[in-house]
Amino acid sequence: MFADSAKIYIKSGKGGDGHVSFRRELFVPNGGPDGGDGGKGGDIIFEVDEGLNTLTDFRHIRKYAAQNGAEGGKCNQHGKNGEDLVIKVPEGTIIKDDETGKIIADMSGENRREVILKGGRGGKGNQHFATATMQVPKYAKPGVPAKELWVRLELKVIADVGLVGFPNVGKSTFLSRVTNARPKIANYHFTTLNPNLGVVDLDGSDGFVIADIPGLIEGASEGIGLGHEFLKHIERTKVIIHMVDAASVEGRDPVNDIRKINAELEAYNPELLKKPQVIAANKIDALYDGDSSYIDLIKEEFEPEGIAVYPISAVSGKGVRELLYAVNSLLKTMDSKPVVYEKEFDPNAYYDNPEDPFTVSAGENEGEFLIEGPRIEKMLGYTNLESEKGFMFFQNFMKENGILEELERLGIEDGDTVKIYGHEFEYYK
C-alpha cells in the first residue's frame, strides 16, 4: 500500500549518569574519588534508502527511540555510549515538526543523511569535582536528558514533469504508453489512488521522469476528494503537462476544465502556475470525422498566454512523440537540480538553548522567594532531588547560573523559603 504521510514519535538516548565511587585498595584506606563519566545517548538519524518509495512502514510502527548511555563505573570506567538509531526513508521525504509544521529536514538532493535529535551528553563522575577544600565529593553530574519530538513525514515525489487533469482524461493510458509504468486503468473516477512515476526514454536525449498526479477535481485545494492529498507531489516538478479530453467524450468543456484545474493549483500554491505548462489535447482518435473545433478553441484560448497545445491520442500514440520532445526541450532550459526545501526548525537548538529565561522574585509573603522560567522547569524535569547527587547538582546549577547571587541581592536571609514549581526549600548560606 502506498502512503505519502505519517506521524511518528522520535526520542534520542539519555546520557548516562556520572558515577560516585572512591578508590579502595589494600594499604590505600582513603583513596580519592574515581567515579567514571556516563556514556553519551544515541542519536536519531534519518537516512535515504534508494529502495524505498513509500512511507507505509511508518503507519505500523510509530515510536522510535535510540539507546540510552550507560552509567559510569568505579575505577574511572566510562559508561558505554548508547547506539544511534538510523531511520530509513525514501528520497523526497520532508521531516516537519508536527506542532508548528516547520521543516526540520528535506531528504532530497545531496542531503542523504541527517542527525535530527542528538543524544544527551554523559554526566561527569565525582572524580571531576574534587578540590582542595572538597577532597571527598559525594556527588556526580547526571546525564543530559533525552530529546523527544513528534514529527510529520511527508513524501513529495521527485519527478521532472507532473501530469495533471481531471479524472478519465487519459493520464494513466498516456503514462503507460510513454514509460515503463503500469498503472491500473478503469473508467471511473479516482482509479489512480497514488502518484505513478515512470521514466521517459527518448532517442538522442537523456529522457526524464514523469509523475501522474491523481485525484484532481474542482475543490481539490480545499480538501474535496483526494486532490488535497496529492497536490503536494507536484511542487517538486519543473514542467506541467496539462491533459484534457479534447473530444469531450463525457460532455465536458475542455477549456473550462483547464481553467478549473489551474485555479486549484493556484489556490494550493500560487508558485505552481509559474512553472512552464503545456497542454496535451488528448483523445483526438475519438473526434467525429476529424472535427477539430475543440482543439481550435483550446489553442485560441491558451496559446496567446504562451502555453503550447499538442493534439495527441494516448491510445494510438499519434502526436505523443512531438509532445515529449517539446517537454524535453523545456527541461533543458531549466536547472537540473531537484527542488530542495530549506530548513526552518532545529530541534537540537530548541533543546540546548542556554538563553532560556528564568526569573527570581520576592513572593507575596515576607521571607518568601519564587524562582520560575523554562530553563528551571527543564532542569527539574531531569533532576532527582531525592538523591544526594541530584540535590548537589541542583545546588551547583543554582550557583553557576547566578540564581543564588540574585536571591542575595533581593535580601534573602537564613531560614527564608524558596519556592520552585511545587518544591519548597529553606535557605541557608
QUIWOLIN-V180473 format. One record per residue. RES is the residue in one letter. OMEGA is omega in whole degrees, 0 to 359 (999 if undefined). D_LAST is the distance of its C-alpha to the last C-alpha in Angstrom with 2 decimals. Layout:
BEGIN
RES:OMEGA:D_LAST / RES:OMEGA:D_LAST
END
This chain:
BEGIN
M:179:65.90 / F:175:64.69 / A:181:61.22 / D:175:59.76 / S:179:56.39 / A:176:53.68 / K:182:50.13 / I:177:47.87 / Y:178:44.27 / I:182:42.74 / K:177:39.53 / S:180:38.34 / G:175:36.87 / K:174:33.20 / G:179:31.69 / G:179:31.30 / D:171:27.88 / G:187:26.76 / H:175:27.28 / V:176:25.20 / S:182:27.45 / F:182:28.02 / R:179:31.19 / R:179:33.25 / E:176:36.59 / L:181:39.00 / F:175:38.15 / V:187:34.74 / P:184:32.58 / N:179:29.21 / G:182:29.77 / G:180:27.14 / P:179:26.01 / D:179:29.04 / G:182:28.13 / G:179:30.31 / D:176:29.80 / G:179:30.99 / G:178:34.25 / K:176:34.78 / G:181:36.02 / G:177:39.62 / D:168:40.73 / I:185:43.01 / I:173:46.05 / F:185:49.13 / E:179:52.40 / V:174:55.94 / D:183:58.58 / E:182:62.10 / G:182:63.57 / L:176:61.79 / N:181:63.12 / T:177:61.41 / L:185:58.03 / T:183:59.58 / D:183:57.37 / F:173:54.28 / R:183:55.90 / H:178:55.70 / I:188:52.35 / R:182:49.58 / K:183:46.33 / Y:183:45.47 / A:175:42.41 / A:184:41.71 / Q:176:40.45 / N:172:36.79 / G:181:35.53 / A:178:35.18 / E:175:32.01 / G:182:31.62 / G:176:32.82 / K:180:32.36 / C:177:33.89 / N:180:32.62 / Q:179:34.93 / H:178:34.60 / G:180:35.02 / K:176:38.29 / N:177:38.35 / G:179:39.51 / E:174:43.07 / D:174:43.72 / L:180:45.77 / V:181:48.74 / I:183:50.31 / K:180:53.93 / V:176:55.31 / P:173:58.63 / E:182:58.99 / G:180:58.49 / T:175:55.53 / I:179:52.96 / I:182:49.43 / K:169:47.76 / D:187:44.45 / D:184:45.69 / E:186:43.47 / T:184:44.27 / G:181:47.57 / K:184:46.51 / I:175:48.00 / I:180:45.79 / A:173:48.69 / D:183:52.48 / M:183:53.96 / S:178:57.08 / G:182:58.76 / E:181:56.92 / N:184:53.76 / R:185:54.46 / R:182:50.99 / E:175:47.55 / V:182:44.02 / I:176:42.94 / L:178:39.61 / K:176:37.67 / G:180:36.14 / G:176:32.40 / R:177:31.07 / G:179:30.23 / G:180:26.66 / K:175:25.64 / G:185:25.83 / N:178:23.22 / Q:183:25.33 / H:188:23.94 / F:178:20.30 / A:177:21.04 / T:179:19.75 / A:181:20.33 / T:179:16.96 / M:184:17.06 / Q:181:20.70 / V:181:20.63 / P:182:19.01 / K:178:19.59 / Y:174:19.36 / A:182:21.77 / K:177:22.16 / P:176:24.36 / G:178:27.57 / V:184:28.01 / P:178:29.63 / A:172:33.31 / K:181:34.83 / E:187:37.35 / L:168:39.94 / W:180:43.16 / V:176:45.81 / R:178:49.40 / L:177:52.07 / E:178:55.16 / L:174:58.17 / K:187:60.22 / V:180:63.31 / I:180:64.18 / A:178:67.78 / D:187:69.75 / V:174:71.83 / G:181:71.12 / L:183:74.05 / V:180:73.82 / G:178:76.22 / F:175:77.04 / P:175:77.72 / N:176:81.20 / V:176:81.95 / G:183:82.32 / K:182:79.01 / S:177:78.90 / T:178:82.57 / F:182:81.96 / L:180:78.96 / S:179:80.90 / R:189:83.78 / V:181:81.92 / T:176:79.26 / N:179:78.79 / A:179:76.79 / R:179:78.39 / P:175:76.90 / K:183:78.25 / I:176:80.78 / A:186:82.15 / N:171:83.49 / Y:186:80.68 / H:175:77.51 / F:170:74.31 / T:179:76.00 / T:183:73.58 / L:176:70.15 / N:179:68.34 / P:177:68.68 / N:180:71.39 / L:176:71.21 / G:179:74.18 / V:177:75.15 / V:176:78.13 / D:181:80.21 / L:177:82.51 / D:178:85.29 / G:181:84.48 / S:182:80.90 / D:183:77.42 / G:182:77.35 / F:179:74.29 / V:181:72.18 / I:180:72.96 / A:173:71.11 / D:181:72.70 / I:188:70.21 / P:166:71.17 / G:182:70.83 / L:173:71.37 / I:176:72.90 / E:183:72.63 / G:182:69.17 / A:181:67.60 / S:179:64.83 / E:177:63.81 / G:178:63.61 / I:182:67.14 / G:180:68.73 / L:186:67.19 / G:182:67.21 / H:180:63.58 / E:188:62.64 / F:180:64.65 / L:181:64.56 / K:183:61.51 / H:182:63.73 / I:185:65.77 / E:181:62.87 / R:184:63.11 / T:181:66.92 / K:181:68.63 / V:178:72.01 / I:168:73.03 / I:181:76.40 / H:184:77.20 / M:182:79.84 / V:177:82.10 / D:183:85.16 / A:179:87.86 / A:181:90.56 / S:182:88.80 / V:180:89.60 / E:178:87.44 / G:181:88.68 / R:177:85.55 / D:185:85.54 / P:179:84.22 / V:179:83.32 / N:178:81.32 / D:180:79.61 / I:180:78.44 / R:181:77.07 / K:180:75.20 / I:178:73.55 / N:177:72.57 / A:177:71.07 / E:178:68.92 / L:181:67.79 / E:180:66.88 / A:179:65.02 / Y:181:62.91 / N:182:62.23 / P:181:64.23 / E:183:63.91 / L:181:66.27 / L:176:69.26 / K:178:68.70 / K:175:69.63 / P:184:73.30 / Q:172:75.39 / V:181:78.89 / I:174:80.92 / A:180:82.73 / A:191:85.58 / N:175:86.21 / K:177:89.08 / I:176:91.91 / D:181:93.96 / A:178:93.95 / L:183:95.33 / Y:177:98.71 / D:177:101.52 / G:179:99.17 / D:183:97.94 / S:185:95.27 / S:180:94.61 / Y:179:90.98 / I:178:90.29 / D:179:91.83 / L:179:89.62 / I:180:86.49 / K:180:87.51 / E:183:88.38 / E:192:85.01 / F:181:82.65 / E:174:84.35 / P:177:84.09 / E:180:80.29 / G:179:80.49 / I:182:80.20 / A:180:82.94 / V:181:84.80 / Y:175:86.24 / P:182:88.72 / I:168:88.26 / S:180:89.15 / A:181:86.47 / V:183:89.16 / S:182:91.87 / G:181:89.68 / K:177:91.61 / G:184:89.64 / V:182:86.55 / R:180:86.96 / E:179:87.13 / L:183:83.95 / L:180:81.97 / Y:177:83.03 / A:178:82.18 / V:180:78.67 / N:178:78.31 / S:177:79.38 / L:182:76.66 / L:181:74.02 / K:180:75.13 / T:187:74.25 / M:178:70.66 / D:183:67.48 / S:181:67.70 / K:179:63.94 / P:177:62.64 / V:180:60.55 / V:182:56.85 / Y:182:54.19 / E:177:51.13 / K:180:47.61 / E:187:45.74 / F:178:42.57 / D:182:40.31 / P:180:38.26 / N:176:36.28 / A:178:35.14 / Y:182:34.20 / Y:188:31.94 / D:185:30.45 / N:179:29.60 / P:181:26.28 / E:176:26.93 / D:186:26.47 / P:170:24.73 / F:180:21.63 / T:174:20.29 / V:185:17.05 / S:176:18.09 / A:180:17.60 / G:181:19.31 / E:181:22.30 / N:179:20.59 / E:181:18.24 / G:182:14.58 / E:182:15.51 / F:183:14.92 / L:174:17.21 / I:184:17.21 / E:175:20.82 / G:182:23.35 / P:183:25.68 / R:178:23.44 / I:181:20.69 / E:178:23.53 / K:180:25.11 / M:179:21.99 / L:181:21.61 / G:180:25.34 / Y:180:25.21 / T:177:21.95 / N:183:22.16 / L:180:18.88 / E:180:20.61 / S:181:20.76 / E:182:18.27 / K:177:19.17 / G:180:19.14 / F:177:15.59 / M:176:14.50 / F:179:16.67 / F:179:15.10 / Q:178:11.59 / N:178:13.50 / F:180:15.52 / M:181:12.75 / K:185:11.65 / E:181:15.34 / N:174:16.57 / G:182:14.45 / I:178:13.08 / L:179:9.36 / E:180:11.00 / E:177:13.26 / L:179:10.90 / E:178:9.51 / R:179:13.23 / L:175:14.16 / G:179:12.18 / I:180:9.60 / E:179:8.06 / D:180:6.49 / G:177:9.36 / D:184:10.65 / T:175:12.61 / V:180:12.82 / K:181:16.45 / I:174:17.88 / Y:176:21.61 / G:177:21.93 / H:176:18.62 / E:181:16.04 / F:171:12.42 / E:184:10.06 / Y:172:6.64 / Y:183:3.75 / K:999:0.00
END
